[in-house]
Amino acid sequence: MSLGTLLWVITLGMCGIFLYVSARVKERAQSSFSDYAIGGGTFPLYLIFCTQFATIMGVGNFVGHAGKGYQLGLPHIAFIAGEQGSKIIFALLFAGLAGKFTYNTISEMIDDLFVRDKVTRAMAGVLASLIMIAWVGGQGKGFGHIFHIVTGANPVPIILFFSAVFIVYTTLGGIYSVVWTDLIQGILVLIFGTAFYIYAFSPVNWSFAELGARLAQVGKTELWSFSNVSTMTLITKFVTACIGILVAQIYWQRCFSAKDSRTARNGLLWSGIIAIIMVMLTALVGMIILTLNQNLKPDDAMPWFMLNYVPAGISAMIFALILAAGMSSADSNLNSAAILITNDLIRPFKKDVTDEQLVKYATVLTVVIGIFAALAAIYAKTIIGLFSKAYAMAGGGLVPVLLVGLLWKERPQEGFEMGVKNSKITPWGARVGIVLGAVLTQISALGPNRVIIALLVSAVSILIVSSLTRNISQNQEAVKEV
């Protein structure tokens, strides 16, 4: 059996299993919007860990990061440290807090605890959804690359096919589809991932020293060093990756879904620790591929490795690994994006909406967002490039609001409780900070450190504008109470 045939057999088999699981949980998931969005906040540790881990290890982490390792070498580790290390930071600093609450989205939490402003909530929901849409698109783009290299197929129909599968089984079962399919996918990624790395490092005899020597032999010594990249560039890479993750709905949503704070924290902490190790190893695999072939496009490195270097059976195993990881990441992010838009753009402006209507809105939006993500995948130049832009915009706009809101409290001696506003941020302070932070990250004239500049400007503007509009905000709140 050819490798191309094996890929299709594995694809159809796994897609069939995931669709079956989704059909089984459909009724329970659609019983209420809370069940569709966060499973009623009841999931135990093994489900939280597997869904977090499987979601983290998307196709971008196997294809995209291998490509960047192939292209950039060790300096790309700084981006990985920010992107993956942020899960550990999130687990230690935020997961326990989030696990106390049963909000549907991070935007709802910001609205309830900090600002009480539906316009700010809508703005936050749109920005947070950008990361989710980029991740869904990245999974489809990765699959398109693999099938194009292995079978010669046009990547566009492949992207559309996988996007259709993502859409169908996520629409059916909401968060229940996601966590139960992630249980299967997480186990597959752990088993196949371990076997993959053992095999992938065999060309350099499992030796980092030999990898460095072989890079030197092919004239790529600079890729085995941080010396040719400035410290500020490395810091910027770290911050850009980190800030996007800290406001990623999928991680907040999983914490809101957990049965308690400890479950939320431990699930994300252990999944983050394993993920950062595996993704760094993936970047090193990209460098190993470079020692074998120096004439590839970065995102084609992993598919070429599967087709030309490893036996068909091992390649099939690698593909099953990437498929499980990519499907998990896609369904999680697709569900999160639909929940964000439903919960934060529709619900606040439609006061009489019922639970049944919210579930219907979420299912329709799953289809719409899935189609939009597929188009983003078709037109994006690279997988990681797609992620980076979304990280910067969402993180630049939302991280300052989140951090200032948590630290600048009305009553410092009190903890945060659902339904109790406890922050000095005003609606106008939040709005200005969100817009400035998101826009400044995209202005190339600010130079390579524009993300850091955006964060600082946004935070300062929140403090200044909130101080200037504090009386206006208090008067508006008094009117609402009357």
C-alpha positions as CSV (number, residue, x, y, z in Angstrom):
1,M,0.0,0.0,0.0
2,S,1.4,3.4,-1.0
3,L,2.0,6.2,1.6
4,G,-0.7,8.3,-0.1
5,T,-3.3,5.5,0.2
6,L,-2.3,5.0,3.9
7,L,-2.8,8.7,4.6
8,W,-6.3,8.5,3.2
9,V,-7.2,5.3,5.1
10,I,-6.0,6.9,8.4
11,T,-7.8,10.1,7.6
12,L,-11.1,8.6,6.8
13,G,-10.9,6.1,9.8
14,M,-10.1,8.8,12.3
15,C,-12.7,11.2,10.9
16,G,-15.3,8.5,11.2
17,I,-14.5,7.9,14.8
18,F,-14.6,11.6,15.7
19,L,-18.0,12.0,14.0
20,Y,-19.4,9.0,15.8
21,V,-18.2,10.5,19.2
22,S,-19.8,13.8,18.3
23,A,-23.1,12.2,17.4
24,R,-23.2,10.4,20.8
25,V,-22.7,13.6,22.8
26,K,-24.9,15.9,20.7
27,E,-28.0,15.7,22.9
28,R,-26.2,16.5,26.1
29,A,-24.1,19.3,24.6
30,Q,-27.1,21.1,23.1
31,S,-29.2,20.9,26.3
32,S,-28.0,24.4,27.3
33,F,-25.6,27.1,26.2
34,S,-23.5,26.5,29.3
35,D,-23.2,22.8,28.4
36,Y,-22.4,23.6,24.8
37,A,-19.7,26.2,25.8
38,I,-18.1,24.8,29.0
39,G,-19.8,21.5,29.8
40,G,-21.4,23.1,32.8
41,G,-18.0,23.4,34.5
42,T,-17.8,19.8,35.5
43,F,-14.9,18.2,33.7
44,P,-12.3,16.1,35.7
45,L,-8.5,16.3,35.5
46,Y,-8.0,13.5,32.9
47,L,-10.3,15.3,30.4
48,I,-8.8,18.7,31.1
49,F,-5.3,17.5,30.7
50,C,-5.9,15.6,27.5
51,T,-7.9,18.4,25.9
52,Q,-5.3,21.0,26.9
53,F,-2.4,18.8,25.7
54,A,-4.1,17.7,22.4
55,T,-5.2,21.3,21.7
56,I,-1.7,22.7,22.2
57,M,0.0,20.1,20.0
58,G,-1.7,21.2,16.7
59,V,-0.3,20.6,13.2
60,G,1.5,23.9,13.5
61,N,3.6,22.5,16.3
62,F,4.7,19.6,14.0
63,V,4.8,21.2,10.6
64,G,5.1,24.9,11.2
65,H,7.7,24.8,14.0
66,A,9.7,22.2,12.1
67,G,9.7,24.6,9.2
68,K,10.8,27.5,11.3
69,G,13.6,25.3,12.9
70,Y,14.6,24.5,9.3
71,Q,14.7,28.2,8.4
72,L,15.8,30.0,11.5
73,G,17.6,27.4,13.7
74,L,18.0,27.9,17.4
75,P,16.8,31.5,17.5
76,H,13.3,30.2,16.9
77,I,13.5,28.6,20.3
78,A,12.8,32.0,21.8
79,F,9.4,32.1,20.0
80,I,8.7,28.6,21.2
81,A,9.7,29.4,24.8
82,G,7.1,32.3,24.7
83,E,4.4,30.4,22.9
84,Q,4.6,27.2,24.9
85,G,6.1,28.5,28.1
86,S,3.1,30.9,28.4
87,K,1.0,27.8,29.1
88,I,3.0,27.2,32.2
89,I,2.9,30.9,33.2
90,F,-0.9,30.8,32.6
91,A,-1.2,27.7,34.7
92,L,0.7,29.2,37.6
93,L,-0.8,32.7,37.6
94,F,-4.3,32.5,36.0
95,A,-5.6,29.0,35.8
96,G,-6.4,28.7,39.5
97,L,-8.3,32.0,39.4
98,A,-10.2,31.0,36.2
99,G,-11.1,27.6,37.7
100,K,-13.1,29.4,40.4
101,F,-15.5,30.8,37.8
102,T,-17.9,29.4,35.3
103,Y,-17.8,32.2,32.7
104,N,-18.2,31.1,29.1
105,T,-15.4,33.4,27.8
106,I,-12.5,35.5,28.9
107,S,-14.4,38.6,27.5
108,E,-17.3,37.8,29.8
109,M,-14.9,37.6,32.7
110,I,-13.3,41.0,31.8
111,D,-16.8,42.5,31.5
112,D,-18.1,41.2,34.8
113,L,-15.1,41.8,37.0
114,F,-13.5,44.9,35.4
115,V,-15.6,47.2,33.2
116,R,-19.3,46.3,32.9
117,D,-19.5,47.6,29.3
118,K,-20.9,45.6,26.5
119,V,-19.0,47.5,23.8
120,T,-15.7,46.6,25.5
121,R,-16.9,43.0,25.8
122,A,-17.7,42.9,22.1
123,M,-14.3,44.4,21.1
124,A,-12.5,41.9,23.4
125,G,-14.5,39.0,21.9
126,V,-13.6,39.9,18.3
127,L,-9.9,40.3,19.1
128,A,-9.8,37.0,21.1
129,S,-11.5,35.2,18.3
130,L,-8.6,36.1,15.9
131,I,-6.3,33.7,17.6
132,M,-8.8,30.9,17.3
133,I,-9.5,31.6,13.6
134,A,-5.8,31.6,12.9
135,W,-5.2,28.3,14.6
136,V,-8.1,26.6,12.8
137,G,-6.7,27.9,9.5
138,G,-3.2,26.8,10.4
139,Q,-4.4,23.2,10.9
140,G,-6.0,23.1,7.4
141,K,-3.0,24.7,5.8
142,G,-0.7,22.1,7.5
143,F,-2.8,19.2,6.1
144,G,-2.8,20.8,2.7
145,H,1.0,20.9,2.7
146,I,1.3,17.3,3.7
147,F,-1.0,15.9,1.1
148,H,0.4,18.1,-1.6
149,I,4.0,16.8,-0.9
150,V,3.1,13.2,-0.4
151,T,0.3,12.7,-3.0
152,G,0.8,15.7,-5.3
153,A,-2.8,16.8,-4.7
154,N,-3.8,20.4,-4.9
155,P,-3.7,21.7,-1.3
156,V,-6.8,23.9,-1.7
157,P,-9.4,21.0,-1.9
158,I,-7.5,19.3,1.0
159,I,-7.8,22.4,3.2
160,L,-11.6,22.6,2.3
161,F,-12.1,18.9,3.1
162,F,-10.5,19.0,6.5
163,S,-12.3,22.3,7.3
164,A,-15.6,20.6,6.5
165,V,-14.8,17.8,8.9
166,F,-13.8,20.2,11.6
167,I,-17.0,22.1,11.2
168,V,-19.3,19.1,11.2
169,Y,-18.2,17.3,14.3
170,T,-17.6,20.5,16.3
171,T,-21.1,21.8,15.4
172,L,-22.7,18.6,16.5
173,G,-21.3,18.3,20.1
174,G,-19.8,21.6,21.1
175,I,-17.3,21.3,24.0
176,Y,-18.3,17.7,24.7
177,S,-17.2,16.7,21.2
178,V,-14.0,18.6,21.8
179,V,-13.0,17.0,25.1
180,W,-14.0,13.4,24.3
181,T,-12.3,13.4,20.9
182,D,-9.3,15.2,22.6
183,L,-9.1,12.3,25.0
184,I,-8.4,9.9,22.1
185,Q,-6.2,12.4,20.3
186,G,-4.2,13.3,23.4
187,I,-3.3,9.7,24.0
188,L,-2.3,9.2,20.4
189,V,-0.1,12.3,20.4
190,L,1.7,11.1,23.6
191,I,2.4,7.6,22.2
192,F,3.1,8.4,18.6
193,G,5.0,11.6,19.5
194,T,7.5,9.7,21.7
195,A,8.1,7.1,18.9
196,F,8.4,9.9,16.3
197,Y,11.2,11.8,18.2
198,I,13.1,8.6,18.8
199,Y,13.1,7.9,15.1
200,A,13.6,11.5,13.9
201,F,16.8,12.0,15.9
202,S,18.4,8.8,14.5
203,P,20.1,10.7,11.5
204,V,22.3,12.5,14.1
205,N,22.6,9.5,16.4
206,W,20.5,11.3,19.1
207,S,23.3,13.8,19.7
208,F,23.0,17.5,19.8
209,A,26.7,17.9,19.3
210,E,26.5,15.9,16.1
211,L,23.5,18.0,14.9
212,G,25.6,21.1,15.3
213,A,28.5,19.5,13.5
214,R,26.3,18.5,10.6
215,L,24.8,21.9,10.3
216,A,28.4,23.3,10.0
217,Q,29.1,20.8,7.3
218,V,26.3,22.1,5.1
219,G,27.3,25.7,5.7
220,K,24.6,26.6,8.3
221,T,26.7,27.1,11.4
222,E,24.8,30.3,12.2
223,L,21.6,28.3,12.8
224,W,23.3,26.6,15.8
225,S,23.9,29.8,17.6
226,F,22.0,32.7,19.2
227,S,24.9,35.1,18.5
228,N,23.7,36.4,15.2
229,V,20.3,37.6,16.7
230,S,20.1,40.5,19.1
231,T,18.8,40.1,22.6
232,M,16.0,42.5,22.0
233,T,14.8,40.5,19.0
234,L,14.8,37.3,21.1
235,I,12.8,39.1,23.8
236,T,10.3,40.4,21.2
237,K,9.9,36.9,19.8
238,F,9.2,35.6,23.3
239,V,6.8,38.4,24.2
240,T,4.9,38.2,20.9
241,A,4.2,34.5,21.4
242,C,3.5,34.7,25.1
243,I,0.9,37.5,25.1
244,G,-1.3,35.9,22.5
245,I,-1.5,32.7,24.6
246,L,-2.4,34.5,27.8
247,V,-5.7,35.8,26.2
248,A,-6.4,32.7,24.2
249,Q,-10.0,31.7,24.8
250,I,-9.3,27.9,24.5
251,Y,-7.2,28.0,27.7
252,W,-9.6,30.2,29.7
253,Q,-12.5,28.1,28.4
254,R,-10.9,24.8,29.6
255,C,-10.3,26.4,33.0
256,F,-14.0,27.5,33.2
257,S,-14.9,23.9,32.2
258,A,-12.9,22.3,35.0
259,K,-14.7,21.1,38.1
260,D,-12.4,23.2,40.4
261,S,-9.4,25.5,40.5
262,R,-6.9,22.7,41.2
263,T,-8.1,20.7,38.3
264,A,-7.8,23.7,36.0
265,R,-4.2,24.6,37.2
266,N,-2.8,21.1,37.1
267,G,-4.3,20.2,33.8
268,L,-2.7,23.2,32.0
269,L,0.5,23.0,34.0
270,W,1.4,19.4,33.0
271,S,0.2,19.8,29.5
272,G,2.3,22.9,29.1
273,I,5.4,21.2,30.5
274,I,5.2,18.3,28.1
275,A,4.3,20.6,25.2
276,I,7.3,22.9,25.5
277,I,9.6,19.9,25.5
278,M,8.0,18.3,22.4
279,V,7.7,21.5,20.4
280,M,11.4,22.4,21.0
281,L,12.3,18.9,19.8
282,T,10.2,19.5,16.7
283,A,12.2,22.6,15.9
284,L,15.4,20.6,16.3
285,V,13.9,18.0,13.9
286,G,13.5,20.8,11.4
287,M,17.3,21.4,11.7
288,I,18.0,17.7,11.2
289,I,15.9,17.8,8.0
290,L,18.1,20.8,6.9
291,T,21.2,18.6,7.1
292,L,19.5,16.1,4.8
293,N,18.1,18.6,2.2
294,Q,18.9,22.3,1.9
295,N,16.5,23.1,-0.9
296,L,13.1,22.9,0.7
297,K,10.5,25.5,1.5
298,P,10.2,25.7,5.3
299,D,6.6,24.4,5.6
300,D,7.5,21.5,3.2
301,A,10.3,20.2,5.5
302,M,8.2,17.8,7.5
303,P,6.2,16.4,4.6
304,W,9.4,15.9,2.6
305,F,10.9,14.0,5.6
306,M,7.9,11.7,5.8
307,L,7.9,11.0,2.0
308,N,11.7,10.6,1.4
309,Y,13.4,9.5,4.5
310,V,11.3,7.3,6.7
311,P,9.6,4.0,5.8
312,A,5.9,4.1,4.8
313,G,4.8,2.5,8.1
314,I,6.6,5.1,10.2
315,S,5.4,7.9,8.0
316,A,1.8,6.7,8.5
317,M,2.4,6.8,12.2
318,I,3.8,10.4,12.0
319,F,0.8,11.4,9.9
320,A,-1.6,9.8,12.5
321,L,0.2,11.9,15.1
322,I,-0.1,15.1,13.1
323,L,-3.7,14.3,12.2
324,A,-4.7,13.7,15.8
325,A,-2.9,16.9,16.9
326,G,-4.3,19.0,14.1
327,M,-7.9,17.8,14.4
328,S,-7.8,18.4,18.1
329,S,-6.5,21.9,17.8
330,A,-8.9,22.8,15.0
331,D,-12.0,21.6,16.8
332,S,-11.0,23.3,20.1
333,N,-10.3,26.7,18.4
334,L,-13.4,26.5,16.2
335,N,-15.6,25.9,19.2
336,S,-13.9,28.7,21.1
337,A,-14.3,31.2,18.3
338,A,-18.0,30.4,17.9
339,I,-18.6,30.7,21.6
340,L,-16.8,34.0,21.8
341,I,-18.9,35.6,19.0
342,T,-22.1,34.2,20.4
343,N,-21.5,35.0,24.0
344,D,-19.9,38.4,23.5
345,L,-21.3,39.9,20.3
346,I,-24.8,38.5,20.3
347,R,-25.8,37.8,23.9
348,P,-25.1,41.3,25.4
349,F,-27.1,43.1,22.7
350,K,-30.0,40.6,22.6
351,K,-31.4,40.6,26.1
352,D,-34.3,38.2,25.6
353,V,-32.3,35.5,23.8
354,T,-32.9,32.0,25.1
355,D,-30.5,29.2,25.7
356,E,-31.9,27.3,22.7
357,Q,-31.3,30.3,20.5
358,L,-27.8,30.7,21.8
359,V,-26.9,27.1,20.9
360,K,-28.3,27.7,17.4
361,Y,-26.3,30.8,17.0
362,A,-23.2,29.0,18.1
363,T,-23.7,26.2,15.6
364,V,-24.3,28.5,12.7
365,L,-21.3,30.6,13.7
366,T,-19.2,27.4,13.8
367,V,-19.9,26.9,10.1
368,V,-19.3,30.6,9.2
369,I,-16.0,30.8,11.1
370,G,-14.8,27.5,9.8
371,I,-15.3,28.7,6.2
372,F,-13.5,32.0,7.0
373,A,-10.6,30.1,8.6
374,A,-10.3,27.9,5.5
375,L,-10.0,31.0,3.3
376,A,-7.3,32.3,5.7
377,A,-5.5,29.1,5.4
378,I,-5.5,29.2,1.6
379,Y,-4.2,32.7,1.4
380,A,-1.7,32.8,4.3
381,K,2.0,32.5,3.3
382,T,3.1,30.4,6.3
383,I,1.5,28.6,9.2
384,I,3.5,30.4,11.9
385,G,3.1,33.7,10.2
386,L,-0.6,33.3,10.4
387,F,-0.3,32.6,14.2
388,S,2.1,35.5,14.9
389,K,-0.1,38.2,13.5
390,A,-3.1,37.0,15.5
391,Y,-1.0,36.6,18.7
392,A,0.3,40.2,18.3
393,M,-3.1,41.9,17.7
394,A,-5.1,40.0,20.3
395,G,-2.3,40.0,22.9
396,G,-1.5,43.7,22.3
397,G,-5.1,44.7,22.8
398,L,-6.2,42.4,25.6
399,V,-3.2,41.6,27.8
400,P,-2.9,45.2,29.2
401,V,-6.6,45.2,30.0
402,L,-6.3,41.8,31.8
403,L,-3.2,42.7,33.8
404,V,-4.2,46.2,34.7
405,G,-7.7,45.0,35.6
406,L,-6.3,42.3,38.0
407,L,-3.8,44.6,39.6
408,W,-5.6,48.0,39.7
409,K,-8.5,47.1,42.1
410,E,-11.1,49.2,43.6
411,R,-10.9,47.3,46.9
412,P,-7.4,45.8,47.1
413,Q,-8.1,43.7,50.2
414,E,-10.9,41.8,48.4
415,G,-10.6,38.9,46.0
416,F,-12.4,38.6,42.7
417,E,-15.9,37.1,42.8
418,M,-18.4,36.5,40.0
419,G,-21.0,39.3,39.8
420,V,-18.8,41.8,41.7
421,K,-16.9,44.5,39.9
422,N,-13.6,45.2,41.5
423,S,-11.4,47.3,39.1
424,K,-10.7,51.0,38.5
425,I,-10.7,50.5,34.7
426,T,-13.5,52.5,33.1
427,P,-15.2,51.5,29.8
428,W,-13.4,54.3,27.9
429,G,-10.1,53.3,29.4
430,A,-10.6,49.7,28.3
431,R,-11.8,50.7,24.8
432,V,-8.9,53.1,24.1
433,G,-6.4,50.5,25.5
434,I,-7.7,47.7,23.3
435,V,-7.7,49.7,20.1
436,L,-4.2,51.2,20.7
437,G,-2.7,47.9,21.7
438,A,-4.1,46.0,18.7
439,V,-3.3,48.7,16.1
440,L,0.2,49.5,17.2
441,T,1.3,45.9,16.9
442,Q,0.6,46.1,13.2
443,I,2.5,49.4,12.5
444,S,5.8,48.3,11.0
445,A,7.3,51.8,11.3
446,L,7.6,51.2,15.0
447,G,10.3,48.6,14.3
448,P,10.9,45.1,15.5
449,N,9.9,46.0,19.1
450,R,6.5,47.3,18.2
451,V,4.7,44.6,20.2
452,I,6.5,45.7,23.4
453,I,5.8,49.4,22.6
454,A,2.1,48.5,22.0
455,L,1.8,46.8,25.4
456,L,3.3,49.7,27.2
457,V,1.3,52.4,25.4
458,S,-1.9,50.4,25.9
459,A,-1.3,49.9,29.6
460,V,-0.5,53.6,30.2
461,S,-3.5,54.7,28.1
462,I,-5.8,52.5,30.2
463,L,-4.5,54.1,33.4
464,I,-4.7,57.7,32.1
465,V,-8.0,57.5,30.3
466,S,-9.6,55.6,33.2
467,S,-8.4,58.3,35.6
468,L,-9.9,61.0,33.4
469,T,-13.2,59.3,32.8
470,R,-13.7,57.9,36.3
471,N,-16.5,60.3,37.3
472,I,-18.3,59.7,34.0
473,S,-18.2,56.0,34.6
474,Q,-19.5,56.3,38.1
475,N,-22.4,58.5,37.1
476,Q,-23.4,56.0,34.3
477,E,-23.3,53.1,36.8
478,A,-25.4,55.1,39.2
479,V,-28.0,55.8,36.5
480,K,-28.1,52.0,35.6
481,E,-28.8,51.1,39.3
482,V,-31.6,53.6,39.4
